[in-house]
Amino acid sequence: QVQLVESGGGWVCAGGPPRLTCAAPQRILSSRSMGWFRQAPGKEREFVAGIGWSGNTMYGDSVKGRFTISRDNAKNSVYLQMSNLKPEDTAVYFCAAGKFATIMADQAEYEYWGQGTQVTVSS
């Protein structure tokens, strides 16, 4: 059983910047892409950012230029640095491990999921 554990959420003021952390097993980080998704109340889960095994990155249009995804395989962690936060960034943020090493924006291409961490941005 693969366990992904998110941390770093909570209440934040607009402008941020908090950093989310996803702890993942080394065998997963060393071979798969990792991604962050989010789901706001009443909305579909959406792709936020992904990072490939080689370190290449991809971002959703709504966060491009504001969020940065990174990984530290030595610490078994993936990070999502958020800046210029807006109230519309309020959501539950999920960490996910892809089925392959290549980044995908489609959540169907992710095999393992964390429980999620709530981020609430106040204006």
C-alpha positions in Angstrom: 0.0 0.0 0.0 1.4 3.3 -1.1 0.8 6.2 1.3 1.1 9.9 0.3 0.8 12.4 3.1 0.2 16.1 2.5 1.0 18.8 5.0 1.2 22.6 5.1 -2.4 23.7 4.5 -4.5 25.9 6.6 -5.7 29.5 6.7 -3.7 32.0 4.7 -4.0 35.6 3.9 -4.2 36.6 0.2 -0.6 36.9 -1.0 0.6 33.9 0.9 2.9 32.2 0.7 2.5 28.8 2.1 4.3 25.7 0.9 2.6 22.3 0.7 4.6 19.2 1.2 3.9 15.7 0.1 5.8 12.9 1.7 6.0 9.8 -0.5 7.9 6.5 -0.5 11.3 6.7 -2.2 10.5 3.9 -4.6 7.6 6.0 -5.9 9.5 9.3 -6.2 12.4 7.6 -7.9 10.4 6.3 -10.8 7.2 8.2 -11.3 5.8 11.6 -12.0 4.1 13.5 -9.1 1.3 15.9 -9.2 -0.8 18.3 -7.3 -4.5 18.6 -7.8 -7.2 20.7 -6.0 -10.9 20.6 -5.6 -13.0 23.5 -4.5 -16.5 23.1 -3.1 -18.9 22.3 -5.8 -16.2 22.1 -8.5 -14.4 19.3 -10.3 -11.0 18.3 -9.2 -8.4 20.2 -11.3 -4.8 19.8 -12.2 -2.5 22.3 -10.5 1.0 21.2 -11.2 3.1 18.2 -12.1 6.8 17.2 -12.1 8.3 14.4 -14.1 10.9 12.0 -13.0 13.5 14.1 -14.8 12.4 17.3 -13.1 10.4 18.8 -15.9 7.3 20.6 -14.8 3.8 21.4 -16.0 1.2 23.8 -14.6 -2.5 24.4 -14.8 -3.4 27.7 -16.5 -5.0 29.1 -13.3 -1.7 28.9 -11.3 0.9 29.4 -13.9 3.4 32.0 -12.8 2.2 31.9 -9.2 2.9 28.3 -8.0 6.1 26.3 -8.2 6.4 22.5 -7.9 9.6 20.9 -6.9 10.9 17.6 -5.6 13.6 16.5 -3.3 14.2 12.8 -3.7 16.7 12.7 -0.8 13.9 13.9 1.5 11.2 11.8 -0.2 9.2 14.9 -0.7 7.4 16.9 -3.3 6.6 20.6 -2.7 4.1 23.1 -4.0 5.2 26.7 -3.3 2.3 29.1 -3.7 2.5 32.8 -4.1 0.2 35.7 -5.0 -2.7 33.6 -3.5 -6.2 34.6 -4.2 -9.5 33.6 -2.5 -10.3 31.4 -5.6 -7.3 29.3 -4.7 -9.3 28.0 -1.7 -9.6 24.2 -2.1 -8.5 20.9 -0.8 -5.1 20.1 -2.3 -4.2 16.6 -3.2 -0.8 15.0 -3.9 -0.8 12.2 -6.4 1.7 9.7 -7.9 1.5 9.1 -11.6 1.4 5.7 -13.3 4.5 6.6 -15.3 7.5 8.9 -15.3 5.9 11.4 -17.7 3.8 14.2 -16.4 0.1 14.0 -17.2 -2.6 16.6 -16.4 -5.3 13.9 -16.6 -6.1 12.6 -13.1 -6.9 9.2 -14.6 -3.1 8.9 -15.2 -2.4 9.0 -11.5 -2.4 5.9 -9.4 -2.0 6.9 -5.8 -3.5 9.8 -3.9 -3.1 11.5 -0.6 -6.0 12.4 1.7 -5.7 16.1 0.9 -5.0 19.2 2.8 -7.3 22.2 3.1 -6.0 25.6 2.0 -8.3 28.5 2.7 -7.3 31.9 1.4 -8.9 35.0 3.0 -9.0 38.3 1.2 
